[in-house]
């Protein structure tokens, strides 16, 4: 039986997730004033977290039992500002999964479909280590 998923940043930010197909995940979030920076627009880390989550979870769905993944590099381009109250979504897609490295792409859009940002990244695919038995 799979280990229960830990809660954390996804729940803190209010991200909702939907698997679209193997290797493709959509994440949604309605922003609020709690997500804004000192200039009054949504802090850049919010769409980054949305894209990183969509991309990582897209890869997670392709992992074999005993594998895990972690972001090793991610490049983000912001195209438009996000305002408090806007609903945004990110779609993450696995473009290639090798034995140890996977390549992913993500896009972030508003409710009207306007492109807000895009991302490309690499993820490490590793084997979960079991602890050595204690004598």
Steps between C-alpha positions, in 0.01 A plus 500: 500500500631848410612728780253776585595833344635757740330838517694822458539793262232378257237519774642822648469681166162340419610317184250255346632226274359299209673222305422557130679194361818309584783753513270804504350678804302822544518701823261784584503779754284803569735769625430729792660793676689246711698408184601857407838670525570851628405649160149353524535237227529127557850404611693319227553199722127417471492429124843336537361269770194429284713405196756306705220303667324424169827392341622290793165329549482426125829312536397340828214326320750327267736371769551131561451358850801594712589808294483864610564827319630844591549823310864556406461805276210722401489807277202736520393779268234739628288657226224681694430603857234319703260703716336393827172321432610360164454129439811351339593153383816323396538192284815294540608254232776240499683538168749218563566261788832321508632260762638780722405834339163624379420813300181694558316808379237711669270786407296728723182668375221713640129411482473659153787285370752785489857372538650630826823302514684192383761268642743232394686274735684182577415255777714232655346151514645291781442182693358516851758355734391263770678538831765244582373243751616559854670203662 
